[in-house]
Amino acid sequence: MSDAYFFESNDSPLLISIPHMGRDVPPDLWAKMTPVGRDLADTDWHLDQLYDFGRSLNANVLMARYSRYVVDLNRPPNDESLYPGQTKTGLFPQLTFRGENIYDTVKELDATERSDRLTRYWQPYHDKLTEEIERIRARYGKVLVWEAHSIASVLPRLFPGRLSDLNIGTNGGLSAAPEILQAIETSLTDCPLTWVANDRFKGGYITRQFGDPARGIHTVQLEMCQSTYMDEDHPFGYRTDRANQSKPIVQGMVTAALNALAKP
């Protein structure tokens, strides 16, 4: 077991991955961070609480321990852009999503530090993902990896206007069978939240890298607006009144996908 992640094992073909909820920062990096950086604003706050319904589904759950400001687990190790032509947030972020400095000094990391962060924080998470996907696939013949993410609803640096409440991504249909996406969309019939599929957020590196429907590995990313379950401003409090509306919707999406996975 690595100190780079938390993992809860259960007996189910469902694996919930939450790579951006980590808040730990090594002391040497913390000392170099600005007050804004130390707010860790771009954390996917409270998703462990929002997704606690996973226990009723016997879900396997993998969650990051360290902040995305240390290294972004949902970016490729070569740091290539996932969305060419759009603002890139990067493998080793120097700016917040709002364009504010995370560290006192903005500089390109040297090769040694890049390698160290990848080895200590990035690689263990991905090794565990690989291990569990193959274990579940060996047990069930197929696996559903649900990539759980959240983001502020308005971020002019990254996208125009206000984001849809629920943003479903299957890498344009390449990372999961169409029946799974169709089941998710059907579950959203009469949903009071706004939603879209394979639009601004088609899926990050994990969704794209691990999704392989031909081998029975189906990956789905849900990027949801934080306004649906929490306060988007510091101190980023959990809002039970909002979560009570959004959590059953998310649970319905996951359950629908899982039911579709179970069909021949």
HELIX and SHEET records of a PDB file:
HELIX    1   1 PRO A   27  TRP A   30  1                                   4    
HELIX    2   2 PRO A   35  ARG A   38  1                                   4    
HELIX    3   3 LEU A   47  LEU A   50  1                                   4    
HELIX    4   4 ASP A   52  LEU A   57  5                                   6    
HELIX    5   5 ALA A  111  ARG A  117  1                                   7    
HELIX    6   6 LEU A  118  TRP A  122  3                                   5    
HELIX    7   7 GLN A  123  TYR A  140  1                                  18    
HELIX    8   8 ASN A  171  GLY A  173  5                                   3    
HELIX    9   9 PRO A  178  SER A  187  1                                  10    
HELIX   10  10 TYR A  205  PHE A  210  1                                   6    
HELIX   11  11 PRO A  213  ARG A  215  5                                   3    
HELIX   12  12 GLN A  226  THR A  228  5                                   3    
HELIX   13  13 THR A  240  ALA A  262  1                                  23    
SHEET    1   A 7 TYR A   5  GLU A   8  0                                        
SHEET    2   A 7 ASN A  60  ALA A  64 -1                                        
SHEET    3   A 7 LEU A  14  ILE A  18  1                                        
SHEET    4   A 7 VAL A 143  ILE A 151  1                                        
SHEET    5   A 7 ILE A 217  CYS A 225  1                                        
SHEET    6   A 7 LEU A 166  GLY A 169 -1                                        
SHEET    7   A 7 TRP A 195  ALA A 197  1                                        
END                                                                             
